[in-house]
Amino acid sequence: MNLTAERVALLAERLHLPDLPAELPVLAEQAVAKSWTYAEFAERLLTRSAEAADRRAEATLVRLAGLPFRKSLAEFEFGFQPTVSEKQLRELTGGAYLERAENVLLLGPPGTGKTHLAVALGLAACARRHRVRFTTAARMIASLAEAREAATFSRRLLTYTRPSLLVIDEVGFLPLDAEQAALLFEVVGRRYEHGSIVLTSNKSFGEWAEVFSGDGVIATAILDRLLHHSHVINIRGESYRLREKRKAGTLPAEIDKTEGTT
């Protein structure tokens, strides 16, 4: 490495541009071949460095988000779930709802792609450099209850209130008692008009009182805050998992007969 290259490497390190030394000789050759001006060369070099920085930031945010898997919107089978608007989801991945602290509520039977869509929105948010936190309702409530016992509740609560986007999966899969419902309300209330929530549930809004052990008051209070600024997506269709079992011929006959009748 010559002296100039060494100085460039040191300056790039000081400016936190680790990709610049590798990009420099490649772009320098292109600049000569295409007769770029100094300004054009500088613009392309900085653009490459910015793009690399964006990729590193996105990778870090995705890793910290705690997503259960990585599936983008492009991998969602809209043809299999025609009740889901591809146009609406693509608009949501643009991230404007995050700037307005709006919520996205994904409702539908198990296996219809709610979690896939929630993860896709989380990945899209990470790509736009938003901090994301993914959790199931049960895991979040258990974590907060444990923190309350250990007198670390305020600090643990920040885990769910600080990120730009909180994804809460599987609300309604298990009933919540009064204390658990209060913990969910605490999170929803703290984020209200301050940060977005993407929430998935297998229950219609009319069934939420059952989720909260028949307490319609707490159910209404939570829904009021979630729905005030929200995008509601109802998915009505077959389960992907049941479809695959049917294709493989492993779906029990009694389930195959009742599928789609409820």
N, C-alpha and C positions, 0 to 999 in steps of 0.2 A: 504493500500500500504506500503510495507516494505521500509527500507532506500535505499537499492540498486535500487529498482524500481523507487523511487523518483529521485535518482541521474541520472538514465538512462533517465527519462522523461525530466529533466532539460537539460541534454547534448543534447538530441534529439532536444529540442526547440532551443538551441543555434546553432545547425548545420542545422536548418530548415528541419528536418526530422520528421514531426508530426506523420507519420504512424509507425515509428520504435517501440515505446513502445508497441503497440498492436500486432505487428508481432513477437516481441522477444519471448514471452512465447510459442507461437505456434511453431515457428521454433526450439526453445530449446528442446521441446518434440520430434520433428522429429529427431533432431541431436542425441539425446540419443538412440532413437529407431533404427536409421539407422547407428549408429556409425560414424557420420561424423567427419572429422578432424576439428580443429579450423579454418583452412583456408576455408574449404568447408562451414562451418556454417557462417563465416563472408561474404563469397561471396553471399550466398543465402539471407542473411539479407539485404545486400546492394542492391542486385538485386531487391528485393521486394520494398525497399524504392525508388529506382530509377524509377521503373515502376509506383508507386503511384504518384511520382512527375511528370512524363510524363502525366499521366491522368489528374492531376490538371491543368497543363500548357495547355493541349489541350482544356479542358473545358473552361478555361479563354479566350483563343484565339478564340474559336468558338463563345463565347458570345460577344466578342468585334468586330468580323468580320461583324456583321450586316446582316447575311444571312437571306433570307426571309423564309426559311424552312430548314429542315435537311434531305436530301436524299443522300444516298451513291451510289457509282457506282454499288454495288451489287443489288440495287433496280431498276436499269435501265433495261427496257425490250429490250434487244438487238435483240430478235427474232421478235419484232414488227417493229424495225427500222434496217433492214439488211444492210443499207448503212453505218452504223456506225461500225467501227472496234473495237471490244471488246479488242483485243490485243493492239491496239494503245492506247486506253484509259487507260488500266491497266498499260502500260509503263509510261504514263504521270502521273498517281497517284504516281509513284515512286519518282517524284520530281526532276529528273535530269534537266528538262527544267528550273526550278527555279534557279538552280545553274548557268545556262548559260544565264539567263535573256532572255529567249525565250518567245514568245507569243503563245496563243492558240486561234484560231478564229473559232467560231461555227456558221455556216450559215445554214439557212433553214426556211421554212414557219412557221408561228405561230403554237404552240401546238405540235411541234415534239420532244420536250425534250431538247432543247438547254439550258434552264435555269437549268434544273435538272443536266445536265452534268457539267455546270459551278459551281453549288453548290457542286457537288461531288468532283470536283478538289479543290475547296476551303477547304472542310473538310479534304481532304487528305493532303493539305498543312499545315493546323493547326495541324494535327497529327504528322507532322514532325517539329513542333515548328516554323513554318513560320508565320509572321504577315500577315493577310489577310484583305482586305477591299472590301465589296460588295456594289455596287450602281447601279442604273439605269443611263443611259446616261442623261436623263432629270433631275433627281434629282441632279446629280453631277454638271451639267451645271448651274442649278438654284442656287445651293449652292455657286458656285464660283462667279456667277454674283452678288449675294447678298453681298458676302464678298468684292468684288471690290467696291461696293457702300459704304460699311462701312469702307473702308480703312484697311481691315484685310485680303487682298487677299493672301499675302505671307504665313501667318500662315495657312489659310484654304487650300492652295495648298498642304501643307505638308501632309494633311490628305490623299491625293491621290497619293503622290509621295514617302512617306516613307515606306509603307508596302512592304514586299517581293512580294506579289501578289495583284494586283488590278483587281477585276472582274467588268466589265462594261456590264450591261445587256441592251438589247433593243435598240441598236444603229440602227437608221433607222425607228423606229416606228413613230417618229415625225420629220418633216423637221427642219433644223437648219438654222438660219440666219447667216450672216457674223460674228457677234460678238460671237454667240454661238459656231460656228465652230472654231473660234480662241481659245476659252477656251478649247475645246476638243483637239485641236492641242497642246496647252500648256502642257496639262497633258501627252499626248502621247510623245511629244518631250522630256519632262523632264525624262520620264521613259525609253526612248530609250537606249538600251544596259546597263541599270542600274537596271531595275526591270521588272518582267513579267506582262503581261496583259492577262487575259482571257476575250474575248469579244464575245457577241452574237449579231447577226443581222439577220433580215428577208429579207435583201437585198443582192443581188449578188454584187460583187465588181464593175461590170459594171454599177450598178444603184446608186453608191455612190455619183456621181455628183448631182443627183436629191435630195439626202438627204441634201446636202449642198447648196440648192437653186440654183442649176445649176453651182456652182463654181467648175469646174474641177481641178483648180490649188490646192485649199486647200484639196480637196478629194485625189488627187494624193500625196500630201505631207504627209498626214496622213497615207495613205495606204503604202507608201514607207517605213515608219518607222515601221509600224505594221508587214509588210510582210517580212522584211529583215531577221529576225530570227524568224520563225514561223512554227506552225503546223496548217494547214487549214483542218477543218472537215466539209464537206458538207452533210447535212442531207436531204434526199429526201424521204418523206413518208407521211403517213396520220397523222392527228392531233389526239393526245390521247383524247382530249376533245370531238372531233367529233365522235370518235369511241365509247366513253362511251354514248354519246347521241343516237347514232345509236342503240346500244345495248338496251338502255332504251326505244327506239321507240319515242324519243322526237325530233329527227332531222327533221327540216322543209324539205319538199319534194324538194323544189327548190334548197336547198343547197346540199342535198343528190345526186341530179342528176348532179350537176356541180363539185362535189368533185372529184379531181384527173384529171380534164380536163385542168387545168391551169399549 
